[in-house]
Amino acid sequence: MKSTKLIYALALCLIIFNCSSDSNDDLQEEQEEQEEQQEEMDPNPTAITYNADIRSIMTNNCNQCHGSTTTNGAPFSLTTYSQVSGRIDRIIARTNNASNPMPRAGLMSIELRDMIKQWKDDGLLEE
Protein backbone atom coordinates (compact mmCIF):
# COMPACT_ATOMS: atom_id res chain seq x y z
CA MET A 1 0.00 0.00 0.00
CA LYS A 2 2.87 2.37 0.78
CA SER A 3 4.42 1.66 -2.61
CA THR A 4 1.13 2.42 -4.37
CA LYS A 5 0.90 5.79 -2.57
CA LEU A 6 4.53 6.46 -3.46
CA ILE A 7 3.86 5.73 -7.14
CA TYR A 8 0.78 8.00 -7.14
CA ALA A 9 2.75 10.76 -5.42
CA LEU A 10 5.59 10.48 -7.96
CA ALA A 11 3.13 10.47 -10.86
CA LEU A 12 1.37 13.52 -9.46
CA CYS A 13 4.73 15.34 -9.05
CA LEU A 14 5.70 14.53 -12.64
CA ILE A 15 2.40 15.85 -13.96
CA ILE A 16 2.68 19.07 -11.95
CA PHE A 17 6.29 19.76 -12.93
CA ASN A 18 5.70 18.94 -16.60
CA CYS A 19 2.83 21.40 -16.80
CA SER A 20 4.79 24.32 -15.40
CA SER A 21 7.35 26.33 -17.31
CA ASP A 22 10.06 28.49 -15.86
CA SER A 23 11.63 29.44 -19.17
CA ASN A 24 11.40 32.78 -20.92
CA ASP A 25 11.34 31.09 -24.33
CA ASP A 26 7.56 31.39 -24.62
CA LEU A 27 7.65 35.08 -23.68
CA GLN A 28 10.51 35.75 -26.10
CA GLU A 29 8.70 33.98 -28.94
CA GLU A 30 5.55 35.98 -28.24
CA GLN A 31 7.53 39.24 -28.25
CA GLU A 32 9.21 38.30 -31.55
CA GLU A 33 5.81 37.54 -33.08
CA GLN A 34 4.51 40.94 -31.97
CA GLU A 35 7.57 42.67 -33.46
CA GLU A 36 7.08 40.83 -36.76
CA GLN A 37 3.43 41.87 -36.85
CA GLN A 38 4.45 45.49 -36.19
CA GLU A 39 7.02 45.35 -39.01
CA GLU A 40 4.38 44.02 -41.39
CA MET A 41 2.12 46.96 -40.58
CA ASP A 42 4.95 49.50 -40.78
CA PRO A 43 8.02 47.89 -42.40
CA ASN A 44 10.41 50.73 -41.60
CA PRO A 45 9.03 53.46 -39.38
CA THR A 46 12.16 55.59 -39.80
CA ALA A 47 12.34 55.22 -43.56
CA ILE A 48 13.05 58.39 -45.49
CA THR A 49 10.34 59.36 -47.95
CA TYR A 50 10.16 61.85 -50.78
CA ASN A 51 7.20 63.79 -49.38
CA ALA A 52 8.47 63.94 -45.79
CA ASP A 53 12.18 64.48 -46.39
CA ILE A 54 13.54 64.68 -49.93
CA ARG A 55 11.14 67.20 -51.46
CA SER A 56 12.31 69.93 -49.05
CA ILE A 57 15.97 69.15 -49.82
CA MET A 58 15.26 69.54 -53.54
CA THR A 59 13.26 72.73 -52.98
CA ASN A 60 15.92 74.34 -50.82
CA ASN A 61 19.01 73.22 -52.76
CA CYS A 62 18.11 72.33 -56.34
CA ASN A 63 14.95 74.01 -57.54
CA GLN A 64 16.52 77.44 -57.91
CA CYS A 65 17.93 76.07 -61.19
CA HIS A 66 16.10 72.74 -61.60
CA GLY A 67 12.62 74.21 -61.07
CA SER A 68 9.55 73.65 -63.21
CA THR A 69 11.09 76.24 -65.51
CA THR A 70 14.80 75.52 -65.54
CA THR A 71 17.35 78.32 -65.27
CA ASN A 72 21.13 78.77 -65.34
CA GLY A 73 21.54 76.04 -67.93
CA ALA A 74 19.93 73.27 -65.87
CA PRO A 75 19.00 70.53 -68.36
CA PHE A 76 16.00 69.12 -66.46
CA SER A 77 13.51 69.80 -63.66
CA LEU A 78 13.65 68.18 -60.23
CA THR A 79 10.25 69.24 -58.93
CA THR A 80 8.33 65.95 -58.81
CA TYR A 81 8.82 62.55 -57.25
CA SER A 82 9.18 60.85 -60.64
CA GLN A 83 11.76 63.38 -61.85
CA VAL A 84 13.88 63.05 -58.72
CA SER A 85 13.58 59.27 -58.32
CA GLY A 86 14.31 58.77 -62.03
CA ARG A 87 17.60 60.67 -61.72
CA ILE A 88 18.62 59.56 -58.23
CA ASP A 89 21.97 58.05 -59.25
CA ARG A 90 22.96 61.24 -61.07
CA ILE A 91 21.77 63.38 -58.16
CA ILE A 92 23.85 61.37 -55.69
CA ALA A 93 26.91 61.51 -57.92
CA ARG A 94 26.68 65.28 -58.50
CA THR A 95 25.87 66.23 -54.91
CA ASN A 96 28.98 64.31 -53.79
CA ASN A 97 31.32 65.67 -56.48
CA ALA A 98 33.54 68.26 -54.79
CA SER A 99 35.23 69.33 -58.03
CA ASN A 100 31.92 70.04 -59.82
CA PRO A 101 29.37 70.29 -57.00
CA MET A 102 25.64 70.56 -57.08
CA PRO A 103 24.34 72.90 -56.02
CA ARG A 104 26.87 75.20 -57.67
CA ALA A 105 27.33 77.18 -54.45
CA GLY A 106 29.01 74.15 -52.89
CA LEU A 107 28.35 70.74 -51.47
CA MET A 108 25.29 70.26 -49.32
CA SER A 109 25.88 69.11 -45.76
CA ILE A 110 26.88 65.49 -45.35
CA GLU A 111 23.64 64.92 -43.43
CA LEU A 112 21.53 65.97 -46.41
CA ARG A 113 23.63 63.96 -48.85
CA ASP A 114 23.41 60.92 -46.57
CA MET A 115 19.65 61.36 -46.35
CA ILE A 116 19.34 61.30 -50.14
CA LYS A 117 21.47 58.13 -50.28
CA GLN A 118 19.43 56.53 -47.50
CA TRP A 119 16.23 57.38 -49.38
CA LYS A 120 17.55 55.41 -52.34
CA ASP A 121 18.63 52.54 -50.07
CA ASP A 122 15.18 52.50 -48.42
CA GLY A 123 13.59 51.97 -51.84
CA LEU A 124 12.74 55.51 -53.03
CA LEU A 125 9.54 55.68 -51.00
CA GLU A 126 7.15 58.44 -52.00
CA GLU A 127 4.86 58.58 -48.95
C-alpha positions as CSV (number, residue, x, y, z in Angstrom):
1,M,0.0,0.0,0.0
2,K,2.9,2.4,0.8
3,S,4.4,1.7,-2.6
4,T,1.1,2.4,-4.4
5,K,0.9,5.8,-2.6
6,L,4.5,6.5,-3.5
7,I,3.9,5.7,-7.1
8,Y,0.8,8.0,-7.1
9,A,2.7,10.8,-5.4
10,L,5.6,10.5,-8.0
11,A,3.1,10.5,-10.9
12,L,1.4,13.5,-9.5
13,C,4.7,15.3,-9.1
14,L,5.7,14.5,-12.6
15,I,2.4,15.8,-14.0
16,I,2.7,19.1,-12.0
17,F,6.3,19.8,-12.9
18,N,5.7,18.9,-16.6
19,C,2.8,21.4,-16.8
20,S,4.8,24.3,-15.4
21,S,7.4,26.3,-17.3
22,D,10.1,28.5,-15.9
23,S,11.6,29.4,-19.2
24,N,11.4,32.8,-20.9
25,D,11.3,31.1,-24.3
26,D,7.6,31.4,-24.6
27,L,7.7,35.1,-23.7
28,Q,10.5,35.8,-26.1
29,E,8.7,34.0,-28.9
30,E,5.6,36.0,-28.2
31,Q,7.5,39.2,-28.2
32,E,9.2,38.3,-31.5
33,E,5.8,37.5,-33.1
34,Q,4.5,40.9,-32.0
35,E,7.6,42.7,-33.5
36,E,7.1,40.8,-36.8
37,Q,3.4,41.9,-36.9
38,Q,4.4,45.5,-36.2
39,E,7.0,45.3,-39.0
40,E,4.4,44.0,-41.4
41,M,2.1,47.0,-40.6
42,D,5.0,49.5,-40.8
43,P,8.0,47.9,-42.4
44,N,10.4,50.7,-41.6
45,P,9.0,53.5,-39.4
46,T,12.2,55.6,-39.8
47,A,12.3,55.2,-43.6
48,I,13.0,58.4,-45.5
49,T,10.3,59.4,-48.0
50,Y,10.2,61.8,-50.8
51,N,7.2,63.8,-49.4
52,A,8.5,63.9,-45.8
53,D,12.2,64.5,-46.4
54,I,13.5,64.7,-49.9
55,R,11.1,67.2,-51.5
56,S,12.3,69.9,-49.1
57,I,16.0,69.2,-49.8
58,M,15.3,69.5,-53.5
59,T,13.3,72.7,-53.0
60,N,15.9,74.3,-50.8
61,N,19.0,73.2,-52.8
62,C,18.1,72.3,-56.3
63,N,14.9,74.0,-57.5
64,Q,16.5,77.4,-57.9
65,C,17.9,76.1,-61.2
66,H,16.1,72.7,-61.6
67,G,12.6,74.2,-61.1
68,S,9.5,73.6,-63.2
69,T,11.1,76.2,-65.5
70,T,14.8,75.5,-65.5
71,T,17.4,78.3,-65.3
72,N,21.1,78.8,-65.3
73,G,21.5,76.0,-67.9
74,A,19.9,73.3,-65.9
75,P,19.0,70.5,-68.4
76,F,16.0,69.1,-66.5
77,S,13.5,69.8,-63.7
78,L,13.7,68.2,-60.2
79,T,10.3,69.2,-58.9
80,T,8.3,65.9,-58.8
81,Y,8.8,62.5,-57.3
82,S,9.2,60.9,-60.6
83,Q,11.8,63.4,-61.9
84,V,13.9,63.0,-58.7
85,S,13.6,59.3,-58.3
86,G,14.3,58.8,-62.0
87,R,17.6,60.7,-61.7
88,I,18.6,59.6,-58.2
89,D,22.0,58.1,-59.2
90,R,23.0,61.2,-61.1
91,I,21.8,63.4,-58.2
92,I,23.8,61.4,-55.7
93,A,26.9,61.5,-57.9
94,R,26.7,65.3,-58.5
95,T,25.9,66.2,-54.9
96,N,29.0,64.3,-53.8
97,N,31.3,65.7,-56.5
98,A,33.5,68.3,-54.8
99,S,35.2,69.3,-58.0
100,N,31.9,70.0,-59.8
101,P,29.4,70.3,-57.0
102,M,25.6,70.6,-57.1
103,P,24.3,72.9,-56.0
104,R,26.9,75.2,-57.7
105,A,27.3,77.2,-54.4
106,G,29.0,74.1,-52.9
107,L,28.4,70.7,-51.5
108,M,25.3,70.3,-49.3
109,S,25.9,69.1,-45.8
110,I,26.9,65.5,-45.4
111,E,23.6,64.9,-43.4
112,L,21.5,66.0,-46.4
113,R,23.6,64.0,-48.8
114,D,23.4,60.9,-46.6
115,M,19.6,61.4,-46.4
116,I,19.3,61.3,-50.1
117,K,21.5,58.1,-50.3
118,Q,19.4,56.5,-47.5
119,W,16.2,57.4,-49.4
120,K,17.6,55.4,-52.3
121,D,18.6,52.5,-50.1
122,D,15.2,52.5,-48.4
123,G,13.6,52.0,-51.8
124,L,12.7,55.5,-53.0
125,L,9.5,55.7,-51.0
126,E,7.2,58.4,-52.0
127,E,4.9,58.6,-49.0
